[in-house]
Amino acid sequence: MVPFQMVVYLPEEDRYEEISKVNDTMKTGSISGTQVRDDYLSIGKSLPTWFTRPEVSQILEQSFPPMHQQGVCLWFTGLSGAGKTATQI
């Protein structure tokens, strides 16, 4: 197994570098998987081009649509005459 360090984006130099080689004064950019889901895909926001290619971003956006574009299924169970069909949403 090959060990590796976390990689961050350096916007002022338009390149990536291991975080261990970056000093504290440098401006960096990074996005976690949780941020991708919560801060971008779940609200329909495109990922930055420094993070991923636009083609990949489009595929992710199609695969993980925001909640307001997702469907929902409600499965009612119960006895006959219990009001399942009379329920309004």
C-alpha positions, 0 to 999 in steps of 0.5 A: 500500500502506498501512503499519501497525504491529503491534496489541496488546490492552490488557486493562486498557482492553479495547481494541486499540492500535498497539504504537508508541503503547503505553508499556513499563509497560502490560500487553499481550496478543498472539498470533502465528499460530505460537502459535495453532497450537502453544499453542492449536489443537494441544492443543485449547485455545480461543482467548481471546475478546479475540483472536477471536470464539467463532464463529471460534474454533470454526471454527478448532478444527474445521478444525485438530483436535489431533493425538490426534484426527487420523487417520493413513495408513500406506502399505506398499509392497513385494514379495509375501510381504515381510510387509506384512500381518503388520506390527502397529502 
